């Protein structure tokens, strides 16, 4: 008779141990998931009408050089608008700078090479739009 009364306690104990093991693994899984995501820094430029193609290319080249100059930049790509929707509002160039962490992004923004780039950009910039986000599937 005693084994029958102990059985529910044993089942309860084993269930609690299982739940505790699962719960302790869950935060690790979520942390690993975030560590695999990348922080995207999207920058759109509308250049002044007075800026020549050569001026714009100097800006593009200066922006591209940041990947080699700033180690926190994990990846860099860019392109020009070719959307048939006509919703660009004059923004012609899109740049995507990728970071592994907010700390890396926060080191990039005040970096001397980034500040040098901004000085190249300023005389030609009409408008800028920036958005940062954590990439998700």
Protein Blocks (a to p, Z undefined) as FASTA:
>chain_A
ZZmmmmmmmmmmmmmmmmmmmmmmmmmmmmmmmmmpccdddddddddfklcfklmmmmmm
mmmmmmmmmmklmbdcddddfbfklpnnopabdcddddfbfklmmmmmmpmklmmmmmmm
mmmmmbdcdddddddZZ
